[in-house]
Amino acid sequence: MADSKELRIFHNRVMLDNHSASNYKILADGGLNDFDNHDLIDKVQAIFPDSISFEIHFTKKGNSPEHHA
């Protein structure tokens, strides 16, 4: 079995148009990777700066990444 660095995110929120929930997976290898849903995000990068925290960077249409820690 190959080593997997997949990070699964389960995120729920209700928008003004009453749509909700996002479940997605990110390849957590430190590289800038394609995102499953290009309507939301084009590229995503997951970085683990230490053993207890991680950062996620999102890029849409070549704009600077949005940062979440």
Jmol script that loads the backbone (N, CA, C; Angstrom):
load data "model"
ATOM      1  N   MET A   1       0.846  -1.183   0.000  1.00  0.00           N
ATOM      2  CA  MET A   1       0.000   0.000   0.000  1.00  0.00           C
ATOM      3  C   MET A   1       0.889   1.243   0.000  1.00  0.00           C
ATOM      4  N   ALA A   2       0.601   2.165  -0.886  1.00  0.00           N
ATOM      5  CA  ALA A   2       1.400   3.388  -1.000  1.00  0.00           C
ATOM      6  C   ALA A   2       1.132   4.324   0.169  1.00  0.00           C
ATOM      7  N   ASP A   3       2.143   5.114   0.503  1.00  0.00           N
ATOM      8  CA  ASP A   3       2.017   6.109   1.565  1.00  0.00           C
ATOM      9  C   ASP A   3       1.083   7.217   1.090  1.00  0.00           C
ATOM     10  N   SER A   4       0.044   7.497   1.848  1.00  0.00           N
ATOM     11  CA  SER A   4      -0.937   8.518   1.470  1.00  0.00           C
ATOM     12  C   SER A   4      -0.799   9.729   2.371  1.00  0.00           C
ATOM     13  N   LYS A   5      -0.787  10.896   1.758  1.00  0.00           N
ATOM     14  CA  LYS A   5      -0.728  12.147   2.507  1.00  0.00           C
ATOM     15  C   LYS A   5      -1.982  12.957   2.215  1.00  0.00           C
ATOM     16  N   GLU A   6      -3.108  12.287   2.279  1.00  0.00           N
ATOM     17  CA  GLU A   6      -4.377  12.916   1.959  1.00  0.00           C
ATOM     18  C   GLU A   6      -4.993  13.487   3.231  1.00  0.00           C
ATOM     19  N   LEU A   7      -5.395  14.740   3.160  1.00  0.00           N
ATOM     20  CA  LEU A   7      -6.030  15.427   4.269  1.00  0.00           C
ATOM     21  C   LEU A   7      -7.494  15.631   3.892  1.00  0.00           C
ATOM     22  N   ARG A   8      -8.397  15.099   4.691  1.00  0.00           N
ATOM     23  CA  ARG A   8      -9.827  15.242   4.406  1.00  0.00           C
ATOM     24  C   ARG A   8     -10.396  16.344   5.288  1.00  0.00           C
ATOM     25  N   ILE A   9     -11.127  17.266   4.658  1.00  0.00           N
ATOM     26  CA  ILE A   9     -11.718  18.409   5.346  1.00  0.00           C
ATOM     27  C   ILE A   9     -13.237  18.287   5.263  1.00  0.00           C
ATOM     28  N   PHE A  10     -13.896  18.380   6.381  1.00  0.00           N
ATOM     29  CA  PHE A  10     -15.352  18.397   6.439  1.00  0.00           C
ATOM     30  C   PHE A  10     -15.754  19.745   7.006  1.00  0.00           C
ATOM     31  N   HIS A  11     -16.382  20.558   6.183  1.00  0.00           N
ATOM     32  CA  HIS A  11     -16.685  21.934   6.535  1.00  0.00           C
ATOM     33  C   HIS A  11     -18.157  22.191   6.261  1.00  0.00           C
ATOM     34  N   ASN A  12     -18.895  22.612   7.267  1.00  0.00           N
ATOM     35  CA  ASN A  12     -20.314  22.879   7.102  1.00  0.00           C
ATOM     36  C   ASN A  12     -20.615  24.330   7.421  1.00  0.00           C
ATOM     37  N   ARG A  13     -21.352  24.969   6.534  1.00  0.00           N
ATOM     38  CA  ARG A  13     -21.837  26.327   6.760  1.00  0.00           C
ATOM     39  C   ARG A  13     -23.058  26.532   5.873  1.00  0.00           C
ATOM     40  N   VAL A  14     -23.908  27.434   6.275  1.00  0.00           N
ATOM     41  CA  VAL A  14     -25.097  27.742   5.502  1.00  0.00           C
ATOM     42  C   VAL A  14     -24.913  29.124   4.897  1.00  0.00           C
ATOM     43  N   MET A  15     -25.048  29.198   3.583  1.00  0.00           N
ATOM     44  CA  MET A  15     -24.893  30.451   2.859  1.00  0.00           C
ATOM     45  C   MET A  15     -26.238  31.177   2.793  1.00  0.00           C
ATOM     46  N   LEU A  16     -26.231  32.403   2.319  1.00  0.00           N
ATOM     47  CA  LEU A  16     -27.465  33.181   2.204  1.00  0.00           C
ATOM     48  C   LEU A  16     -28.486  32.535   1.278  1.00  0.00           C
ATOM     49  N   ASP A  17     -28.014  31.795   0.274  1.00  0.00           N
ATOM     50  CA  ASP A  17     -28.934  31.118  -0.650  1.00  0.00           C
ATOM     51  C   ASP A  17     -29.353  29.737  -0.131  1.00  0.00           C
ATOM     52  N   ASN A  18     -29.070  29.462   1.139  1.00  0.00           N
ATOM     53  CA  ASN A  18     -29.456  28.241   1.839  1.00  0.00           C
ATOM     54  C   ASN A  18     -28.708  26.989   1.383  1.00  0.00           C
ATOM     55  N   HIS A  19     -27.615  27.112   0.649  1.00  0.00           N
ATOM     56  CA  HIS A  19     -26.767  25.972   0.312  1.00  0.00           C
ATOM     57  C   HIS A  19     -25.773  25.783   1.462  1.00  0.00           C
ATOM     58  N   SER A  20     -25.374  24.556   1.669  1.00  0.00           N
ATOM     59  CA  SER A  20     -24.475  24.301   2.784  1.00  0.00           C
ATOM     60  C   SER A  20     -23.547  23.138   2.502  1.00  0.00           C
ATOM     61  N   ALA A  21     -22.571  23.000   3.362  1.00  0.00           N
ATOM     62  CA  ALA A  21     -21.661  21.861   3.439  1.00  0.00           C
ATOM     63  C   ALA A  21     -20.634  21.798   2.327  1.00  0.00           C
ATOM     64  N   SER A  22     -19.441  21.486   2.706  1.00  0.00           N
ATOM     65  CA  SER A  22     -18.345  21.215   1.788  1.00  0.00           C
ATOM     66  C   SER A  22     -17.510  20.099   2.376  1.00  0.00           C
ATOM     67  N   ASN A  23     -17.300  19.085   1.617  1.00  0.00           N
ATOM     68  CA  ASN A  23     -16.418  17.989   1.992  1.00  0.00           C
ATOM     69  C   ASN A  23     -15.412  17.843   0.874  1.00  0.00           C
ATOM     70  N   TYR A  24     -14.144  17.934   1.189  1.00  0.00           N
ATOM     71  CA  TYR A  24     -13.127  17.831   0.162  1.00  0.00           C
ATOM     72  C   TYR A  24     -11.859  17.223   0.721  1.00  0.00           C
ATOM     73  N   LYS A  25     -10.997  16.814  -0.180  1.00  0.00           N
ATOM     74  CA  LYS A  25      -9.721  16.235   0.227  1.00  0.00           C
ATOM     75  C   LYS A  25      -8.589  17.002  -0.434  1.00  0.00           C
ATOM     76  N   ILE A  26      -7.484  17.059   0.265  1.00  0.00           N
ATOM     77  CA  ILE A  26      -6.307  17.805  -0.178  1.00  0.00           C
ATOM     78  C   ILE A  26      -5.106  16.873  -0.096  1.00  0.00           C
ATOM     79  N   LEU A  27      -4.287  16.882  -1.115  1.00  0.00           N
ATOM     80  CA  LEU A  27      -3.033  16.152  -1.071  1.00  0.00           C
ATOM     81  C   LEU A  27      -2.067  16.987  -0.234  1.00  0.00           C
ATOM     82  N   ALA A  28      -1.725  16.508   0.938  1.00  0.00           N
ATOM     83  CA  ALA A  28      -0.919  17.263   1.905  1.00  0.00           C
ATOM     84  C   ALA A  28       0.562  16.944   1.747  1.00  0.00           C
ATOM     85  N   ASP A  29       1.098  17.240   0.572  1.00  0.00           N
ATOM     86  CA  ASP A  29       2.509  16.958   0.305  1.00  0.00           C
ATOM     87  C   ASP A  29       3.362  18.227   0.263  1.00  0.00           C
ATOM     88  N   GLY A  30       2.764  19.384   0.579  1.00  0.00           N
ATOM     89  CA  GLY A  30       3.492  20.646   0.555  1.00  0.00           C
ATOM     90  C   GLY A  30       3.502  21.325  -0.797  1.00  0.00           C
ATOM     91  N   GLY A  31       3.047  20.634  -1.830  1.00  0.00           N
ATOM     92  CA  GLY A  31       3.031  21.199  -3.169  1.00  0.00           C
ATOM     93  C   GLY A  31       1.717  21.902  -3.479  1.00  0.00           C
ATOM     94  N   LEU A  32       1.721  22.699  -4.538  1.00  0.00           N
ATOM     95  CA  LEU A  32       0.519  23.376  -5.013  1.00  0.00           C
ATOM     96  C   LEU A  32      -0.214  22.416  -5.947  1.00  0.00           C
ATOM     97  N   ASN A  33      -1.375  21.954  -5.527  1.00  0.00           N
ATOM     98  CA  ASN A  33      -2.104  20.903  -6.244  1.00  0.00           C
ATOM     99  C   ASN A  33      -3.452  21.389  -6.739  1.00  0.00           C
ATOM    100  N   ASP A  34      -3.979  20.725  -7.778  1.00  0.00           N
ATOM    101  CA  ASP A  34      -5.311  21.033  -8.278  1.00  0.00           C
ATOM    102  C   ASP A  34      -6.350  20.711  -7.211  1.00  0.00           C
ATOM    103  N   PHE A  35      -7.386  21.552  -7.166  1.00  0.00           N
ATOM    104  CA  PHE A  35      -8.500  21.344  -6.246  1.00  0.00           C
ATOM    105  C   PHE A  35      -9.615  20.625  -6.991  1.00  0.00           C
ATOM    106  N   ASP A  36     -10.368  19.781  -6.315  1.00  0.00           N
ATOM    107  CA  ASP A  36     -11.431  18.992  -6.946  1.00  0.00           C
ATOM    108  C   ASP A  36     -12.513  19.852  -7.575  1.00  0.00           C
ATOM    109  N   ASN A  37     -12.877  20.962  -6.930  1.00  0.00           N
ATOM    110  CA  ASN A  37     -13.976  21.806  -7.398  1.00  0.00           C
ATOM    111  C   ASN A  37     -13.417  23.153  -7.854  1.00  0.00           C
ATOM    112  N   HIS A  38     -13.193  23.305  -9.156  1.00  0.00           N
ATOM    113  CA  HIS A  38     -12.609  24.538  -9.689  1.00  0.00           C
ATOM    114  C   HIS A  38     -13.575  25.725  -9.652  1.00  0.00           C
ATOM    115  N   ASP A  39     -14.855  25.477  -9.377  1.00  0.00           N
ATOM    116  CA  ASP A  39     -15.790  26.591  -9.183  1.00  0.00           C
ATOM    117  C   ASP A  39     -15.439  27.365  -7.916  1.00  0.00           C
ATOM    118  N   LEU A  40     -14.893  26.663  -6.920  1.00  0.00           N
ATOM    119  CA  LEU A  40     -14.505  27.299  -5.663  1.00  0.00           C
ATOM    120  C   LEU A  40     -13.051  27.762  -5.676  1.00  0.00           C
ATOM    121  N   ILE A  41     -12.152  26.851  -5.976  1.00  0.00           N
ATOM    122  CA  ILE A  41     -10.710  27.072  -5.853  1.00  0.00           C
ATOM    123  C   ILE A  41     -10.006  26.367  -7.011  1.00  0.00           C
ATOM    124  N   ASP A  42      -8.934  26.962  -7.526  1.00  0.00           N
ATOM    125  CA  ASP A  42      -8.158  26.310  -8.586  1.00  0.00           C
ATOM    126  C   ASP A  42      -7.048  25.424  -8.018  1.00  0.00           C
ATOM    127  N   LYS A  43      -6.274  25.991  -7.095  1.00  0.00           N
ATOM    128  CA  LYS A  43      -5.132  25.267  -6.519  1.00  0.00           C
ATOM    129  C   LYS A  43      -5.181  25.347  -4.998  1.00  0.00           C
ATOM    130  N   VAL A  44      -4.623  24.358  -4.346  1.00  0.00           N
ATOM    131  CA  VAL A  44      -4.562  24.321  -2.890  1.00  0.00           C
ATOM    132  C   VAL A  44      -3.206  23.766  -2.465  1.00  0.00           C
ATOM    133  N   GLN A  45      -2.719  24.249  -1.332  1.00  0.00           N
ATOM    134  CA  GLN A  45      -1.432  23.800  -0.798  1.00  0.00           C
ATOM    135  C   GLN A  45      -1.586  23.615   0.704  1.00  0.00           C
ATOM    136  N   ALA A  46      -1.215  22.455   1.210  1.00  0.00           N
ATOM    137  CA  ALA A  46      -1.245  22.172   2.640  1.00  0.00           C
ATOM    138  C   ALA A  46       0.189  22.041   3.140  1.00  0.00           C
ATOM    139  N   ILE A  47       0.514  22.813   4.170  1.00  0.00           N
ATOM    140  CA  ILE A  47       1.863  22.851   4.729  1.00  0.00           C
ATOM    141  C   ILE A  47       1.793  22.541   6.222  1.00  0.00           C
ATOM    142  N   PHE A  48       2.693  21.722   6.703  1.00  0.00           N
ATOM    143  CA  PHE A  48       2.801  21.397   8.118  1.00  0.00           C
ATOM    144  C   PHE A  48       4.085  22.016   8.676  1.00  0.00           C
ATOM    145  N   PRO A  49       4.004  23.254   9.225  1.00  0.00           N
ATOM    146  CA  PRO A  49       5.216  23.928   9.708  1.00  0.00           C
ATOM    147  C   PRO A  49       5.830  23.270  10.943  1.00  0.00           C
ATOM    148  N   ASP A  50       5.025  22.545  11.703  1.00  0.00           N
ATOM    149  CA  ASP A  50       5.539  21.809  12.862  1.00  0.00           C
ATOM    150  C   ASP A  50       4.632  20.594  13.087  1.00  0.00           C
ATOM    151  N   SER A  51       4.848  19.895  14.169  1.00  0.00           N
ATOM    152  CA  SER A  51       4.131  18.633  14.373  1.00  0.00           C
ATOM    153  C   SER A  51       2.710  18.802  14.903  1.00  0.00           C
ATOM    154  N   ILE A  52       2.282  20.025  15.242  1.00  0.00           N
ATOM    155  CA  ILE A  52       0.946  20.195  15.805  1.00  0.00           C
ATOM    156  C   ILE A  52       0.043  21.161  15.029  1.00  0.00           C
ATOM    157  N   SER A  53       0.529  21.751  13.967  1.00  0.00           N
ATOM    158  CA  SER A  53      -0.298  22.696  13.224  1.00  0.00           C
ATOM    159  C   SER A  53      -0.114  22.520  11.725  1.00  0.00           C
ATOM    160  N   PHE A  54      -1.074  23.053  10.972  1.00  0.00           N
ATOM    161  CA  PHE A  54      -0.963  23.038   9.520  1.00  0.00           C
ATOM    162  C   PHE A  54      -1.564  24.311   8.951  1.00  0.00           C
ATOM    163  N   GLU A  55      -1.163  24.648   7.742  1.00  0.00           N
ATOM    164  CA  GLU A  55      -1.670  25.809   7.023  1.00  0.00           C
ATOM    165  C   GLU A  55      -2.210  25.335   5.684  1.00  0.00           C
ATOM    166  N   ILE A  56      -3.296  25.971   5.242  1.00  0.00           N
ATOM    167  CA  ILE A  56      -3.858  25.678   3.933  1.00  0.00           C
ATOM    168  C   ILE A  56      -3.897  26.975   3.142  1.00  0.00           C
ATOM    169  N   HIS A  57      -3.370  26.949   1.922  1.00  0.00           N
ATOM    170  CA  HIS A  57      -3.357  28.104   1.024  1.00  0.00           C
ATOM    171  C   HIS A  57      -4.210  27.775  -0.199  1.00  0.00           C
ATOM    172  N   PHE A  58      -5.172  28.661  -0.499  1.00  0.00           N
ATOM    173  CA  PHE A  58      -6.060  28.481  -1.645  1.00  0.00           C
ATOM    174  C   PHE A  58      -5.746  29.544  -2.693  1.00  0.00           C
ATOM    175  N   THR A  59      -5.759  29.152  -3.968  1.00  0.00           N
ATOM    176  CA  THR A  59      -5.517  30.080  -5.073  1.00  0.00           C
ATOM    177  C   THR A  59      -6.665  29.978  -6.075  1.00  0.00           C
ATOM    178  N   LYS A  60      -7.167  31.133  -6.501  1.00  0.00           N
ATOM    179  CA  LYS A  60      -8.244  31.173  -7.488  1.00  0.00           C
ATOM    180  C   LYS A  60      -7.846  32.113  -8.610  1.00  0.00           C
ATOM    181  N   LYS A  61      -7.887  31.640  -9.844  1.00  0.00           N
ATOM    182  CA  LYS A  61      -7.575  32.422 -11.044  1.00  0.00           C
ATOM    183  C   LYS A  61      -6.221  33.118 -10.969  1.00  0.00           C
ATOM    184  N   GLY A  62      -5.238  32.432 -10.417  1.00  0.00           N
ATOM    185  CA  GLY A  62      -3.876  32.954 -10.369  1.00  0.00           C
ATOM    186  C   GLY A  62      -3.651  34.043  -9.345  1.00  0.00           C
ATOM    187  N   ASN A  63      -4.669  34.417  -8.562  1.00  0.00           N
ATOM    188  CA  ASN A  63      -4.501  35.430  -7.530  1.00  0.00           C
ATOM    189  C   ASN A  63      -3.718  34.881  -6.363  1.00  0.00           C
ATOM    190  N   SER A  64      -3.202  35.769  -5.563  1.00  0.00           N
ATOM    191  CA  SER A  64      -2.433  35.373  -4.390  1.00  0.00           C
ATOM    192  C   SER A  64      -3.251  34.436  -3.533  1.00  0.00           C
ATOM    193  N   PRO A  65      -2.594  33.482  -2.898  1.00  0.00           N
ATOM    194  CA  PRO A  65      -3.313  32.505  -2.098  1.00  0.00           C
ATOM    195  C   PRO A  65      -4.042  33.137  -0.918  1.00  0.00           C
ATOM    196  N   GLU A  66      -5.195  32.555  -0.620  1.00  0.00           N
ATOM    197  CA  GLU A  66      -5.893  32.888   0.612  1.00  0.00           C
ATOM    198  C   GLU A  66      -5.349  31.937   1.662  1.00  0.00           C
ATOM    199  N   HIS A  67      -5.031  32.449   2.823  1.00  0.00           N
ATOM    200  CA  HIS A  67      -4.319  31.673   3.842  1.00  0.00           C
ATOM    201  C   HIS A  67      -5.262  31.329   4.985  1.00  0.00           C
ATOM    202  N   HIS A  68      -5.258  30.062   5.410  1.00  0.00           N
ATOM    203  CA  HIS A  68      -6.018  29.604   6.588  1.00  0.00           C
ATOM    204  C   HIS A  68      -5.088  28.769   7.440  1.00  0.00           C
ATOM    205  N   ALA A  69      -5.091  29.067   8.729  1.00  0.00           N
ATOM    206  CA  ALA A  69      -4.255  28.283   9.661  1.00  0.00           C
ATOM    207  C   ALA A  69      -5.127  27.686  10.740  1.00  0.00           C
TER     208      ALA A  69
END
end "model"
wireframe off; spacefill off
backbone 0.3
color backbone group
